[in-house]
Structures are given as C-alpha cells and as structure tokens.
Amino acid sequence: MATRQEFIDLVAPIAVKLRMEGSPIYPSVRITQAILETGGKVNAWNNLVGYKVGSGILTLYWQGDRVSAVTWEVIDGTRVDNVPGDFRAYSSIESGFRDQDLFFQTARYAGVRAASHPGEQTSALQNSGYATDPAYAAKLNAIIQANNLTRYDEEVTNMLEELQAQLTALQNRVAALEGQMALEAIPQWAEAAVNAAVKAGLIDTPSHGSYDFYRLLTVLFRKGIV
C-alpha cells in the first residue's frame, strides 16, 4: 500500500505540469483534493477528484467509460452513506485532471478560476457546490497545511519566474544583435535597388536595414524582380 508521501510524489508532478501549462488549479489544491477524495489511494479508474458522469457529454479526455460506486453525501444537513453514483473512468490520472479543468471552465466555477491563493480556491470550490460536505474547504486546508503542499505552488512560481527571466534575456540579446546588424546608411551600391523597391511599394522603411537585406534586395533588382 502506498504511503501518503508516495501518493503525493505520484500526483505532484502532474499537478505542477498542468499548472505550468495554464491550469487554474493550484498544485496544492489539486493534490489535497485527490487525497481527500480517495483517501490517498489511486483507484483503478484514475478518477482522483470524485468527478461524476454528470451530463455524459464526451470530451477530449473522457470517452464515456464509467464506474458505479457508493459514496456519501450531506443532504439537508445530514450525512447519508452508501449513496450510489456513476463516476468517470480515465486511461490515466492526467486525463482525469485535464477533464476536470474543462469542467472548471463553466461559469459556475468562475470563483475557482479567479482565486489568488490556495485558501481562496478551496473556499471557492465549496461555495460553488463541488462537494456537499460543509467542511470541504476546511478539510482541504488542513491537508495542505499538514503536508506542506504549498511548496509545489512555490515551485511553479519559481519555474515561471526563471522562464520569464530567460525570455527577457533572449529578447534583449535578439534586440542587441538586430541593432548590431542594422546599417546607419544605405550602401551606395544598394541605392538603386532600394529606390526601386520603395517606388514599387515593396518596402516602406528603407533605412537601417542589415547588410544581408541590402544584398538580397540588390540581387532581386539586378534580376529584374524588383
């Protein structure tokens, strides 16, 4: 039987990956929801979030497979056990999470998507009616704290900051290279080609081109293309 940490180690990389790709769900919330919904055990149908069949409309990640199981619900303030339900079955854990993300795109879960921190997101899940348990958010928050799951949110933040820094450095380098390649004045040997290209309406910024730009333009001019 997998330990709690082994379960977390299995789910966390998927939760981080999806968040990096733009999922609205914080990794800490995704992991803790999987723990709460399954007791920290991977079920055979790879549905770790208690996602029921619902409308039954097929998606890119759910092809109609289902499993009947019993669960418990809070109805009119009273817990009712052995409530039958049909749950979606998936080929992988990741497919289940991705299908859940599609579900969270509905207007009902706007608060979940807009949450600015994990605690706000767990409250939004409860307020939007994802579960009937009135203590749902409190249980999620307790699991997050007990297992220090926000470290996975921080991992995503650090990775995104590093990627942004790399992108900025690359943009600066490209700008510098473009600046080095630009010529202050049009070479005399290319003036006729540039004038012809301007007259033909092919270019509207004749100055500050690169050497290769003027050379190509001159070749096209001499071949009668410009």
N, C-alpha and C positions, 0 to 999 in steps of 0.2 A: 504494500500500500504506500502510495506516495505521501511524503510529508508535506506540511504546509509550504515550506520553503521550496520544495521540488515543484509543487504546483505553481507557485509564483514564478519560479525560474522558467517554467514552460510558457506561461501566459505573458509575462512581462515583455519579452522581445517583440511579440506580435502587437501588443498594445502600444509600444513605443514606435514601431514601424508605421502603424496606421495613423498615429498622431503626427508623425513626421510628414505623412502624405496628405494631411489636412483633415483628419477625423476630428469632429468636435468633442470627442470624449477624452478627458484626461486619462493617461495611463493608470494613475492611482485609482480612479473611479472604475475604470474597466476591470482592473484586476480584482478590486474588492467586490464588485458586483458578481464576478464569476465565483469568487469564494463563497459569498452569501447564498447565491442561487444553487450551488452544487455541493456545498459543504467542503469545498477544496478537492473535489474528485472529478476527473474527466469522464463524462458519461459516453456511452457508445455512440450516441448520435451527435456528438460535438456541439451541442447547444448548451453553452455555459451561462446563458443570461436569461433563461426561462422564457424565451420568445415562443409564444403560441402560434398556431397556424393562422388564426385571425381570418382575414379576408380570403386567404388562399391564393392570392394573386402571385404568380411565379415571378421571380426576379433573376438577375444575373447570377446570384449566389445561392438561391434556393430553387430547386427543381421539383418541388412537390412532395418529397419524402417526409414522412411524419411518424411520430411515435406517440402512442397513447400511454399516459402515466397519471398517477394521482398526485395531488399536491394539497396544500392548504391555503385557504383564503380567509380574509376577515370580511364578514358580511354583516352589515348593520351593527358593527362594533363587536361582533363575536367571532372568535376563531372557529372555522369549520374545517375539519380534517377529511382526508380521503375524497377530495373533490376531483373528479375525473377531468382530464384535459388532453388536447392534442397539441403536441409540440413539434416545431420544425426540426428536421434532421438534416445534417450537413456532412459533406465529404471531408471537411477539415474545420478546425477551430477558427482559423482566419476567415473562412467563408461565413461562419456564423456571426462573427463580429462585423464583417462588412455588410451583411444583410441587415444587422441591427442599425448600422449607420444610415442605411437607406430609410429605415423606419423612423429614425430621428429627424429626417428632413421634413416631416409633416409639420403643419402649423402648431399642432398640439404641443410639440416639443421645442418651440422657439426659445423658451427659457433655458432649456438644457444646452442648446447650441450657443446661447449668449453668455453662459456662465463664465465669470472671470477668474474663478478659482475652484478647486475641488469641492469645498464645502458648499458653495453656491450651487454647484452642479448636482450634488446629492440631494439637496433640498428641492431643486427643480424636478428631479426625477420623481420624487414623492408627490410634489404638488401637481404634476402633470398626470398622475394616476398610473405610473408604470407598474406599481405594485399596490395591493390593497392593505398591506401591513402599515399601520400608522407609525410604527417605529422604524420604517425602512431607512430613512436618511440617517437616523441616529446609529443604527447598526452598521451602515456603510462607513460612517465617520469613525466609529470605534475600531473597525478592522483596519482602516487606513492608518490610524494612529498607532495601533498595536504592532503593525508590521512595517512601519516607516515607509509606506508606499509612495509618499510624495517624492522620494528620491528619484523615481522614474520620471516624474514631471520635470524635475530639475535636469535630468539627463537630456530630455528633449530640448529644454530651453538652452542648455549649453551647446548642444549639437547645432541648433538653429543659429545661435549667435556665431559659432565658428564658421558655418557655411556662409553667413552674411558677410563676415569679415573676409573670407576667401573671395567672395563675389566682388566685394568692393575693391580689393587689391587687384583682381583681374581687370575690372573696369578701368581702374587707374592706369594699369600697365598698357592696356589697349589704347587709351587716350594718349598716353605718352608716346607710344610707337606711332600712332597716327600723326601726332604733332611732329615727330622727327622725320616722317616721310613726306610731309607737305612742303612744297617748294614755295618760297616767298614770291617769286615771279615766274611767269610763264617763259619757258626756254624759247629762245629766238627761233630755233629750228621747228618748234611746235606751234608757232603763232598762226600760221596759215590754216592748220588743221583745227585749231581751237576756234578761229573766226568762222570757219565753215560749219563747225558743229553748232555754234551759237546761232548762226543765221538759219540753220535748218531746224532750230528748236530742240536739238538733242540734249543740250546741257544749258543750265541757267546759272551755274556757278563755275566759271572758267578758271578762276584763280585758286591758288593754294592746293592744287592737285599734286599727286605724287609723281615721281619720275616715270613709274610704270604706266600711270594713267595717260600722261602726255605721249609716251612712246606708242601705246596702243592706239590712241587717237590719231597719231601721225601715220601709222601703218594703214588704218582704215581710210584715211584721207588719200594716201598715195594710191590705194587700190580702187579709189573712186566710190567707196561705200558711203563716205561722209561727204 
